[in-house]
Amino acid sequence: MSAASYAVSAKARSKYGRFLTERDYSNILACQSVAEVMVYLKAHTHYASVLSDVNERDVHRGRLEQLLRQYLFNEFDSLCRFDTGVSAGFSRYVIEKTEVEQIIRFLVLLNANSTEKFIFQFPGFLSKHTEIDVYKLANARNYNEFLNALSNTTYYDLLKKFKPDEKGRLPVSDMENELYAHVLKHMRELIDKRTKGSEQRELRAIFRTINDYSIFSRILRLKKYYDLPPEVIRANMLPEYSNLSSRLVDRMCAAESSAEVFQIMQSTNCGRLIGKIGYNYAGDIGPRVQYHVAKRYIHFSSNPSVVMISFMFLSETELMNVISLIEGIRYQIDPKTIQSILIR
């Protein structure tokens, strides 16, 4: 392993060592306002650098979230500058994932005729790294204008086949599936072409396990909240990037109840994680699995790329926790309830 590779692992683990502690979480939970949270983050945590010039009396929750997201992006980008063979690919993965998240957010707003809200939560740092015409996207008010904003990107060809229905609503779930398949395909190609040995095995294991549980939680969500038929649920899966067999996915899609879906999943090797992670609802399972897997690899992997991607996933989890804390305190939710949704 090269000196640069050792540096990546050391730097990532050093940054991970500065993450919020149980004491930090307890102290933030004791805060009475977003301004108090801001004061604590500035004075006692690794977020101080990005918040140092912000006045806690004037900060808006949306602005605070954007600053924290930018900080996370910069942290990971700094690791990707080391020459590890796959750094450029990981950097592209982060950008594509962020682009897809913003595209999906816009589509949801378009279906709700609320696209004017899009720009207020758009992560400004992305503008320097994306080929999407952000100005056109922010000002788009219909699907054709949306596609025009994506005309110079690969997303245009992926999404142009979709059309609004007679009520003007778009099939966002199908479009989301197409977009995430695109991101996962690029990551799989990177892993297959640029890595080998234990590095390749560990990276495959991480992404496949995460997608296993993404499939599982999506089946639960579509079955519970939308009561869709098995063939429609099946069309929303990405089993080719998974350890789950096609037959097993079919069984979960055809299950009569959520309890049966759980039973089928727990019969698999990876399904045994369910009992270890704890969860509050179906959408909570994926992030908790991602955290559980990343925490194991950042401690025990000897491969710098694996440590790097694990650090990224753990950083995302901590940011989710901070945002949950801010939201909970803002709306004066009971601290025990806030604590129950934190992932750690």
C-alpha positions, 0 to 999 in steps of 0.5 A, a space after each residue: 500500500 502506498 504512502 498516499 493510501 496510508 494517508 487516506 486511511 489515517 486521515 479518514 479515521 482521524 476525522 471519524 474520531 472527531 465525530 459527535 460523542 454521546 455527550 455531544 448528543 445529550 448536550 444538543 438534546 438539552 438545547 431549547 432553540 436552533 440558535 442554542 444548537 448553533 452555539 454548541 456546534 460552533 463551540 464544541 464540535 468539528 463543525 466549528 470551521 464551517 459555522 465560525 462566521 455565521 451569526 447564530 441569532 440570524 441563522 435560518 434552519 435551511 441555511 444551517 442545513 446547507 452549510 453542514 451539507 457543504 461541509 460534508 461534501 468538502 470533507 469527502 472531497 479532500 479525501 478524494 484528492 489523494 491518489 488511491 486509484 478509485 478516488 476520482 470515481 468516488 468523487 463522481 459518485 458523491 456528485 451523481 448521488 447529490 444530483 439525483 437527490 436534487 432531481 428527485 426533489 424537483 420532480 416531487 415539487 413538480 407533481 405538487 405544483 410547488 417548483 418555486 420552493 426548489 431553489 431555497 434548499 438547493 445545495 449551492 456547492 453543487 453548482 460548481 461540480 454539475 453539468 445541470 443548468 441550475 438556473 433553468 432547473 430552478 425556473 422550470 415550471 413544467 416537464 418540458 422545461 425540466 428536461 431542457 434544463 437537463 439537456 446537456 447531461 446523461 439524465 436527459 436520455 434516462 428521463 425523456 421516455 417518461 411522460 406525465 399522465 392525463 392529470 399531469 402527474 409524473 411516475 416519480 417512483 419509476 424515475 427514481 428507480 432509473 436514476 439510482 440504477 444509473 448511479 449504481 451502474 457507474 459504481 459497479 463499473 468502477 469497482 469491477 474495473 479499478 479494484 481487485 482482491 479484498 478491496 473489490 470484495 469489501 466494496 462489493 459487499 458494502 454496496 450490495 448489502 446497502 442495496 439489499 436493504 433498500 430493496 427490502 424497505 422499498 417493498 415494505 413501503 410500497 406494500 404498506 402505503 400504496 397497496 400495489 400489486 406484486 408485478 408493479 412492486 417488482 418493477 421498482 426493484 434493482 435486484 441486479 445490484 443485490 445479493 438477493 436472488 430474483 426468486 426471493 425478491 419475487 416472494 417478498 413482492 408477492 407476500 400477503 403482509 409486512 410480517 411475511 416480508 420480514 420473515 422472508 428477509 430474515 431467512 437470508 444471510 444478510 437479513 440477520 442484520 435486522 435484529 441488530 440495527 433497531 428501526 422505527 419505520 421501513 424507511 429507517 432500515 436502509 440508513 441504519 444498515 448503511 451505518 452498521 456496515 460502514 462502522 464495521 469497515 472503518 474500524 477493521 478494513 485495511 483498504 483505503 478506498 473502503 475506509 474512505 467510502 465508510 467515512 462518507 456513509 458515517 458522515 452522512 449518518 451524523 449529518 442526518 442526526 444533526 438535522 433530526 436534532 435541529 428539526 426536533 428542537 425547532 418543533 419542540 418534540 420530546 427529547 426521548 422521541 428525538 433520541 429514538 430516531 437518531 442512528 448511532 
